[in-house]
Amino acid sequence: MDTDDVLKVIEPRFGSAQLACAWYQSEPLPGFGGRTAIQLVEEDRTPEVLEYLDAVDAGVYA
């Protein structure tokens, strides 16, 4: 699991690869100490990012 896995999940949400990449690289995720998705993936924490995205889809962070 890596960057491509996360981008495949988020690109449809943003409507473009450019917006998805911008979010992936710059948006701190709640509950992860200010880390962005890319930082978490670089720390081998891709499953946690995907779980976060599933939680958002379920309305947990809405």
PDB file with one MODEL, atoms N, CA, C and O in Angstrom:
MODEL        1
ATOM      1  N   MET A   1       0.845  -1.178   0.000  1.00  0.00           N
ATOM      2  CA  MET A   1       0.000   0.000   0.000  1.00  0.00           C
ATOM      3  C   MET A   1       0.888   1.239   0.000  1.00  0.00           C
ATOM      4  O   MET A   1       1.903   1.313   0.693  1.00  0.00           O
ATOM      5  N   ASP A   2       0.466   2.195  -0.798  1.00  0.00           N
ATOM      6  CA  ASP A   2       1.293   3.386  -0.917  1.00  0.00           C
ATOM      7  C   ASP A   2       0.461   4.568  -1.404  1.00  0.00           C
ATOM      8  O   ASP A   2      -0.769   4.562  -1.342  1.00  0.00           O
ATOM      9  N   THR A   3       1.163   5.564  -1.881  1.00  0.00           N
ATOM     10  CA  THR A   3       0.534   6.788  -2.357  1.00  0.00           C
ATOM     11  C   THR A   3      -0.551   6.513  -3.381  1.00  0.00           C
ATOM     12  O   THR A   3      -1.633   7.094  -3.305  1.00  0.00           O
ATOM     13  N   ASP A   4      -0.281   5.637  -4.335  1.00  0.00           N
ATOM     14  CA  ASP A   4      -1.271   5.354  -5.382  1.00  0.00           C
ATOM     15  C   ASP A   4      -2.574   4.819  -4.794  1.00  0.00           C
ATOM     16  O   ASP A   4      -3.657   5.159  -5.270  1.00  0.00           O
ATOM     17  N   ASP A   5      -2.471   3.981  -3.758  1.00  0.00           N
ATOM     18  CA  ASP A   5      -3.671   3.436  -3.127  1.00  0.00           C
ATOM     19  C   ASP A   5      -4.528   4.545  -2.526  1.00  0.00           C
ATOM     20  O   ASP A   5      -5.750   4.547  -2.678  1.00  0.00           O
ATOM     21  N   VAL A   6      -3.887   5.477  -1.849  1.00  0.00           N
ATOM     22  CA  VAL A   6      -4.624   6.575  -1.225  1.00  0.00           C
ATOM     23  C   VAL A   6      -5.204   7.498  -2.287  1.00  0.00           C
ATOM     24  O   VAL A   6      -6.359   7.912  -2.182  1.00  0.00           O
ATOM     25  N   LEU A   7      -4.431   7.819  -3.290  1.00  0.00           N
ATOM     26  CA  LEU A   7      -4.920   8.720  -4.339  1.00  0.00           C
ATOM     27  C   LEU A   7      -6.098   8.116  -5.102  1.00  0.00           C
ATOM     28  O   LEU A   7      -6.997   8.849  -5.513  1.00  0.00           O
ATOM     29  N   LYS A   8      -6.112   6.810  -5.299  1.00  0.00           N
ATOM     30  CA  LYS A   8      -7.246   6.155  -5.958  1.00  0.00           C
ATOM     31  C   LYS A   8      -8.532   6.340  -5.152  1.00  0.00           C
ATOM     32  O   LYS A   8      -9.619   6.466  -5.715  1.00  0.00           O
ATOM     33  N   VAL A   9      -8.392   6.354  -3.833  1.00  0.00           N
ATOM     34  CA  VAL A   9      -9.558   6.515  -2.965  1.00  0.00           C
ATOM     35  C   VAL A   9     -10.038   7.964  -2.944  1.00  0.00           C
ATOM     36  O   VAL A   9     -11.242   8.219  -2.969  1.00  0.00           O
ATOM     37  N   ILE A  10      -9.105   8.910  -2.899  1.00  0.00           N
ATOM     38  CA  ILE A  10      -9.516  10.303  -2.707  1.00  0.00           C
ATOM     39  C   ILE A  10      -9.789  11.075  -3.984  1.00  0.00           C
ATOM     40  O   ILE A  10     -10.524  12.062  -3.949  1.00  0.00           O
ATOM     41  N   GLU A  11      -9.229  10.665  -5.103  1.00  0.00           N
ATOM     42  CA  GLU A  11      -9.418  11.451  -6.329  1.00  0.00           C
ATOM     43  C   GLU A  11     -10.891  11.641  -6.690  1.00  0.00           C
ATOM     44  O   GLU A  11     -11.272  12.751  -7.061  1.00  0.00           O
ATOM     45  N   PRO A  12     -11.737  10.614  -6.600  1.00  0.00           N
ATOM     46  CA  PRO A  12     -13.148  10.845  -6.922  1.00  0.00           C
ATOM     47  C   PRO A  12     -13.818  11.874  -6.004  1.00  0.00           C
ATOM     48  O   PRO A  12     -14.767  12.542  -6.415  1.00  0.00           O
ATOM     49  N   ARG A  13     -13.344  12.001  -4.797  1.00  0.00           N
ATOM     50  CA  ARG A  13     -13.923  12.967  -3.850  1.00  0.00           C
ATOM     51  C   ARG A  13     -13.640  14.403  -4.258  1.00  0.00           C
ATOM     52  O   ARG A  13     -14.449  15.301  -4.025  1.00  0.00           O
ATOM     53  N   PHE A  14     -12.487  14.602  -4.865  1.00  0.00           N
ATOM     54  CA  PHE A  14     -12.064  15.953  -5.213  1.00  0.00           C
ATOM     55  C   PHE A  14     -12.354  16.314  -6.663  1.00  0.00           C
ATOM     56  O   PHE A  14     -12.331  17.491  -7.023  1.00  0.00           O
ATOM     57  N   GLY A  15     -12.622  15.325  -7.491  1.00  0.00           N
ATOM     58  CA  GLY A  15     -12.966  15.583  -8.872  1.00  0.00           C
ATOM     59  C   GLY A  15     -11.793  15.807  -9.805  1.00  0.00           C
ATOM     60  O   GLY A  15     -11.976  15.941 -11.015  1.00  0.00           O
ATOM     61  N   SER A  16     -10.588  15.849  -9.252  1.00  0.00           N
ATOM     62  CA  SER A  16      -9.410  15.977 -10.108  1.00  0.00           C
ATOM     63  C   SER A  16      -8.189  15.454  -9.358  1.00  0.00           C
ATOM     64  O   SER A  16      -8.125  15.483  -8.129  1.00  0.00           O
ATOM     65  N   ALA A  17      -7.242  14.983 -10.126  1.00  0.00           N
ATOM     66  CA  ALA A  17      -6.005  14.482  -9.537  1.00  0.00           C
ATOM     67  C   ALA A  17      -5.237  15.617  -8.856  1.00  0.00           C
ATOM     68  O   ALA A  17      -4.607  15.415  -7.818  1.00  0.00           O
ATOM     69  N   GLN A  18      -5.295  16.815  -9.454  1.00  0.00           N
ATOM     70  CA  GLN A  18      -4.563  17.951  -8.897  1.00  0.00           C
ATOM     71  C   GLN A  18      -5.077  18.324  -7.508  1.00  0.00           C
ATOM     72  O   GLN A  18      -4.283  18.552  -6.596  1.00  0.00           O
ATOM     73  N   LEU A  19      -6.394  18.388  -7.342  1.00  0.00           N
ATOM     74  CA  LEU A  19      -6.953  18.726  -6.031  1.00  0.00           C
ATOM     75  C   LEU A  19      -6.708  17.618  -5.021  1.00  0.00           C
ATOM     76  O   LEU A  19      -6.440  17.887  -3.851  1.00  0.00           O
ATOM     77  N   ALA A  20      -6.800  16.376  -5.469  1.00  0.00           N
ATOM     78  CA  ALA A  20      -6.533  15.246  -4.578  1.00  0.00           C
ATOM     79  C   ALA A  20      -5.086  15.273  -4.084  1.00  0.00           C
ATOM     80  O   ALA A  20      -4.823  15.046  -2.903  1.00  0.00           O
ATOM     81  N   CYS A  21      -4.165  15.547  -4.981  1.00  0.00           N
ATOM     82  CA  CYS A  21      -2.748  15.618  -4.594  1.00  0.00           C
ATOM     83  C   CYS A  21      -2.495  16.773  -3.629  1.00  0.00           C
ATOM     84  O   CYS A  21      -1.710  16.639  -2.690  1.00  0.00           O
ATOM     85  N   ALA A  22      -3.149  17.895  -3.857  1.00  0.00           N
ATOM     86  CA  ALA A  22      -2.980  19.039  -2.958  1.00  0.00           C
ATOM     87  C   ALA A  22      -3.444  18.683  -1.551  1.00  0.00           C
ATOM     88  O   ALA A  22      -2.758  18.997  -0.578  1.00  0.00           O
ATOM     89  N   TRP A  23      -4.602  18.031  -1.429  1.00  0.00           N
ATOM     90  CA  TRP A  23      -5.094  17.601  -0.117  1.00  0.00           C
ATOM     91  C   TRP A  23      -4.125  16.615   0.509  1.00  0.00           C
ATOM     92  O   TRP A  23      -3.756  16.755   1.675  1.00  0.00           O
ATOM     93  N   TYR A  24      -3.719  15.630  -0.252  1.00  0.00           N
ATOM     94  CA  TYR A  24      -2.830  14.561   0.207  1.00  0.00           C
ATOM     95  C   TYR A  24      -1.528  15.122   0.777  1.00  0.00           C
ATOM     96  O   TYR A  24      -1.005  14.614   1.768  1.00  0.00           O
ATOM     97  N   GLN A  25      -1.022  16.155   0.153  1.00  0.00           N
ATOM     98  CA  GLN A  25       0.268  16.709   0.548  1.00  0.00           C
ATOM     99  C   GLN A  25       0.190  17.787   1.617  1.00  0.00           C
ATOM    100  O   GLN A  25       1.185  18.045   2.294  1.00  0.00           O
ATOM    101  N   SER A  26      -0.980  18.431   1.791  1.00  0.00           N
ATOM    102  CA  SER A  26      -0.973  19.611   2.653  1.00  0.00           C
ATOM    103  C   SER A  26      -1.991  19.642   3.785  1.00  0.00           C
ATOM    104  O   SER A  26      -1.858  20.467   4.688  1.00  0.00           O
ATOM    105  N   GLU A  27      -2.999  18.781   3.774  1.00  0.00           N
ATOM    106  CA  GLU A  27      -4.064  18.861   4.780  1.00  0.00           C
ATOM    107  C   GLU A  27      -3.740  18.002   6.004  1.00  0.00           C
ATOM    108  O   GLU A  27      -3.692  16.777   5.894  1.00  0.00           O
ATOM    109  N   PRO A  28      -3.518  18.620   7.164  1.00  0.00           N
ATOM    110  CA  PRO A  28      -3.286  17.820   8.379  1.00  0.00           C
ATOM    111  C   PRO A  28      -4.556  17.037   8.731  1.00  0.00           C
ATOM    112  O   PRO A  28      -5.664  17.568   8.667  1.00  0.00           O
ATOM    113  N   LEU A  29      -4.377  15.784   9.099  1.00  0.00           N
ATOM    114  CA  LEU A  29      -5.520  14.935   9.440  1.00  0.00           C
ATOM    115  C   LEU A  29      -5.774  14.974  10.942  1.00  0.00           C
ATOM    116  O   LEU A  29      -4.843  14.829  11.735  1.00  0.00           O
ATOM    117  N   PRO A  30      -7.021  15.169  11.332  1.00  0.00           N
ATOM    118  CA  PRO A  30      -7.348  15.185  12.758  1.00  0.00           C
ATOM    119  C   PRO A  30      -6.976  13.851  13.409  1.00  0.00           C
ATOM    120  O   PRO A  30      -7.219  12.779  12.856  1.00  0.00           O
ATOM    121  N   GLY A  31      -6.388  13.948  14.582  1.00  0.00           N
ATOM    122  CA  GLY A  31      -6.049  12.741  15.325  1.00  0.00           C
ATOM    123  C   GLY A  31      -4.695  12.153  14.995  1.00  0.00           C
ATOM    124  O   GLY A  31      -4.331  11.106  15.530  1.00  0.00           O
ATOM    125  N   PHE A  32      -3.945  12.802  14.126  1.00  0.00           N
ATOM    126  CA  PHE A  32      -2.638  12.282  13.740  1.00  0.00           C
ATOM    127  C   PHE A  32      -1.512  13.281  14.016  1.00  0.00           C
ATOM    128  O   PHE A  32      -0.501  13.298  13.314  1.00  0.00           O
ATOM    129  N   GLY A  33      -1.693  14.090  15.019  1.00  0.00           N
ATOM    130  CA  GLY A  33      -0.632  15.002  15.440  1.00  0.00           C
ATOM    131  C   GLY A  33      -0.200  15.997  14.384  1.00  0.00           C
ATOM    132  O   GLY A  33       0.974  16.358  14.307  1.00  0.00           O
ATOM    133  N   GLY A  34      -1.151  16.445  13.563  1.00  0.00           N
ATOM    134  CA  GLY A  34      -0.825  17.441  12.548  1.00  0.00           C
ATOM    135  C   GLY A  34      -0.160  16.875  11.310  1.00  0.00           C
ATOM    136  O   GLY A  34       0.258  17.632  10.434  1.00  0.00           O
ATOM    137  N   ARG A  35      -0.055  15.565  11.221  1.00  0.00           N
ATOM    138  CA  ARG A  35       0.566  14.961  10.042  1.00  0.00           C
ATOM    139  C   ARG A  35      -0.432  14.937   8.883  1.00  0.00           C
ATOM    140  O   ARG A  35      -1.643  14.825   9.072  1.00  0.00           O
ATOM    141  N   THR A  36       0.123  15.047   7.691  1.00  0.00           N
ATOM    142  CA  THR A  36      -0.675  14.943   6.478  1.00  0.00           C
ATOM    143  C   THR A  36      -0.720  13.484   6.038  1.00  0.00           C
ATOM    144  O   THR A  36       0.016  12.642   6.553  1.00  0.00           O
ATOM    145  N   ALA A  37      -1.595  13.202   5.080  1.00  0.00           N
ATOM    146  CA  ALA A  37      -1.685  11.836   4.573  1.00  0.00           C
ATOM    147  C   ALA A  37      -0.352  11.372   3.994  1.00  0.00           C
ATOM    148  O   ALA A  37       0.050  10.229   4.210  1.00  0.00           O
ATOM    149  N   ILE A  38       0.332  12.241   3.267  1.00  0.00           N
ATOM    150  CA  ILE A  38       1.607  11.836   2.666  1.00  0.00           C
ATOM    151  C   ILE A  38       2.650  11.514   3.749  1.00  0.00           C
ATOM    152  O   ILE A  38       3.440  10.582   3.596  1.00  0.00           O
ATOM    153  N   GLN A  39       2.647  12.276   4.824  1.00  0.00           N
ATOM    154  CA  GLN A  39       3.593  12.000   5.909  1.00  0.00           C
ATOM    155  C   GLN A  39       3.302  10.641   6.544  1.00  0.00           C
ATOM    156  O   GLN A  39       4.220   9.884   6.858  1.00  0.00           O
ATOM    157  N   LEU A  40       2.028  10.342   6.727  1.00  0.00           N
ATOM    158  CA  LEU A  40       1.655   9.059   7.315  1.00  0.00           C
ATOM    159  C   LEU A  40       2.022   7.909   6.390  1.00  0.00           C
ATOM    160  O   LEU A  40       2.503   6.875   6.854  1.00  0.00           O
ATOM    161  N   VAL A  41       1.804   8.070   5.094  1.00  0.00           N
ATOM    162  CA  VAL A  41       2.187   7.027   4.141  1.00  0.00           C
ATOM    163  C   VAL A  41       3.692   6.813   4.174  1.00  0.00           C
ATOM    164  O   VAL A  41       4.160   5.676   4.122  1.00  0.00           O
ATOM    165  N   GLU A  42       4.449   7.896   4.261  1.00  0.00           N
ATOM    166  CA  GLU A  42       5.912   7.784   4.338  1.00  0.00           C
ATOM    167  C   GLU A  42       6.366   7.073   5.611  1.00  0.00           C
ATOM    168  O   GLU A  42       7.463   6.515   5.660  1.00  0.00           O
ATOM    169  N   GLU A  43       5.522   7.095   6.635  1.00  0.00           N
ATOM    170  CA  GLU A  43       5.810   6.401   7.895  1.00  0.00           C
ATOM    171  C   GLU A  43       5.229   4.982   7.896  1.00  0.00           C
ATOM    172  O   GLU A  43       5.124   4.355   8.950  1.00  0.00           O
ATOM    173  N   ASP A  44       4.854   4.479   6.720  1.00  0.00           N
ATOM    174  CA  ASP A  44       4.258   3.141   6.580  1.00  0.00           C
ATOM    175  C   ASP A  44       2.952   3.002   7.337  1.00  0.00           C
ATOM    176  O   ASP A  44       2.668   1.951   7.912  1.00  0.00           O
ATOM    177  N   ARG A  45       2.155   4.065   7.337  1.00  0.00           N
ATOM    178  CA  ARG A  45       0.869   4.072   8.045  1.00  0.00           C
ATOM    179  C   ARG A  45      -0.301   4.236   7.073  1.00  0.00           C
ATOM    180  O   ARG A  45      -1.343   4.786   7.429  1.00  0.00           O
ATOM    181  N   THR A  46      -0.116   3.754   5.846  1.00  0.00           N
ATOM    182  CA  THR A  46      -1.167   3.846   4.837  1.00  0.00           C
ATOM    183  C   THR A  46      -2.480   3.233   5.308  1.00  0.00           C
ATOM    184  O   THR A  46      -3.532   3.826   5.069  1.00  0.00           O
ATOM    185  N   PRO A  47      -2.470   2.066   5.970  1.00  0.00           N
ATOM    186  CA  PRO A  47      -3.756   1.515   6.426  1.00  0.00           C
ATOM    187  C   PRO A  47      -4.518   2.468   7.350  1.00  0.00           C
ATOM    188  O   PRO A  47      -5.748   2.505   7.321  1.00  0.00           O
ATOM    189  N   GLU A  48      -3.805   3.225   8.156  1.00  0.00           N
ATOM    190  CA  GLU A  48      -4.467   4.183   9.044  1.00  0.00           C
ATOM    191  C   GLU A  48      -5.101   5.322   8.255  1.00  0.00           C
ATOM    192  O   GLU A  48      -6.179   5.802   8.608  1.00  0.00           O
ATOM    193  N   VAL A  49      -4.441   5.751   7.196  1.00  0.00           N
ATOM    194  CA  VAL A  49      -5.011   6.804   6.342  1.00  0.00           C
ATOM    195  C   VAL A  49      -6.284   6.290   5.682  1.00  0.00           C
ATOM    196  O   VAL A  49      -7.290   6.998   5.634  1.00  0.00           O
ATOM    197  N   LEU A  50      -6.245   5.067   5.177  1.00  0.00           N
ATOM    198  CA  LEU A  50      -7.428   4.498   4.529  1.00  0.00           C
ATOM    199  C   LEU A  50      -8.559   4.290   5.530  1.00  0.00           C
ATOM    200  O   LEU A  50      -9.726   4.479   5.187  1.00  0.00           O
ATOM    201  N   GLU A  51      -8.234   3.909   6.748  1.00  0.00           N
ATOM    202  CA  GLU A  51      -9.260   3.782   7.792  1.00  0.00           C
ATOM    203  C   GLU A  51      -9.864   5.140   8.120  1.00  0.00           C
ATOM    204  O   GLU A  51     -11.073   5.249   8.321  1.00  0.00           O
ATOM    205  N   TYR A  52      -9.036   6.169   8.175  1.00  0.00           N
ATOM    206  CA  TYR A  52      -9.524   7.527   8.405  1.00  0.00           C
ATOM    207  C   TYR A  52     -10.515   7.920   7.309  1.00  0.00           C
ATOM    208  O   TYR A  52     -11.587   8.453   7.595  1.00  0.00           O
ATOM    209  N   LEU A  53     -10.150   7.654   6.053  1.00  0.00           N
ATOM    210  CA  LEU A  53     -11.026   7.996   4.939  1.00  0.00           C
ATOM    211  C   LEU A  53     -12.345   7.231   5.004  1.00  0.00           C
ATOM    212  O   LEU A  53     -13.401   7.785   4.696  1.00  0.00           O
ATOM    213  N   ASP A  54     -12.288   5.962   5.404  1.00  0.00           N
ATOM    214  CA  ASP A  54     -13.525   5.183   5.597  1.00  0.00           C
ATOM    215  C   ASP A  54     -14.388   5.801   6.686  1.00  0.00           C
ATOM    216  O   ASP A  54     -15.612   5.854   6.564  1.00  0.00           O
ATOM    217  N   ALA A  55     -13.742   6.270   7.754  1.00  0.00           N
ATOM    218  CA  ALA A  55     -14.482   6.897   8.855  1.00  0.00           C
ATOM    219  C   ALA A  55     -15.146   8.193   8.385  1.00  0.00           C
ATOM    220  O   ALA A  55     -16.282   8.482   8.761  1.00  0.00           O
ATOM    221  N   VAL A  56     -14.450   8.958   7.576  1.00  0.00           N
ATOM    222  CA  VAL A  56     -15.033  10.188   7.028  1.00  0.00           C
ATOM    223  C   VAL A  56     -16.248   9.841   6.179  1.00  0.00           C
ATOM    224  O   VAL A  56     -17.282  10.503   6.270  1.00  0.00           O
ATOM    225  N   ASP A  57     -16.128   8.810   5.359  1.00  0.00           N
ATOM    226  CA  ASP A  57     -17.246   8.385   4.527  1.00  0.00           C
ATOM    227  C   ASP A  57     -18.448   7.971   5.378  1.00  0.00           C
ATOM    228  O   ASP A  57     -19.598   8.165   4.985  1.00  0.00           O
ATOM    229  N   ALA A  58     -18.165   7.402   6.542  1.00  0.00           N
ATOM    230  CA  ALA A  58     -19.228   6.946   7.437  1.00  0.00           C
ATOM    231  C   ALA A  58     -19.799   8.100   8.283  1.00  0.00           C
ATOM    232  O   ALA A  58     -20.759   7.911   9.030  1.00  0.00           O
ATOM    233  N   GLY A  59     -19.203   9.286   8.157  1.00  0.00           N
ATOM    234  CA  GLY A  59     -19.705  10.445   8.878  1.00  0.00           C
ATOM    235  C   GLY A  59     -19.093  10.659  10.244  1.00  0.00           C
ATOM    236  O   GLY A  59     -19.564  11.509  11.001  1.00  0.00           O
ATOM    237  N   VAL A  60     -18.051   9.908  10.582  1.00  0.00           N
ATOM    238  CA  VAL A  60     -17.446  10.025  11.919  1.00  0.00           C
ATOM    239  C   VAL A  60     -16.838  11.407  12.123  1.00  0.00           C
ATOM    240  O   VAL A  60     -16.950  11.963  13.216  1.00  0.00           O
ATOM    241  N   TYR A  61     -16.197  11.979  11.104  1.00  0.00           N
ATOM    242  CA  TYR A  61     -15.539  13.273  11.246  1.00  0.00           C
ATOM    243  C   TYR A  61     -16.344  14.397  10.608  1.00  0.00           C
ATOM    244  O   TYR A  61     -15.820  15.490  10.393  1.00  0.00           O
ATOM    245  N   ALA A  62     -17.587  14.143  10.312  1.00  0.00           N
ATOM    246  CA  ALA A  62     -18.408  15.162   9.654  1.00  0.00           C
ATOM    247  C   ALA A  62     -18.830  16.242  10.633  1.00  0.00           C
ATOM    248  O   ALA A  62     -19.527  17.182  10.251  1.00  0.00           O
TER     249      ALA A  62
ENDMDL
END
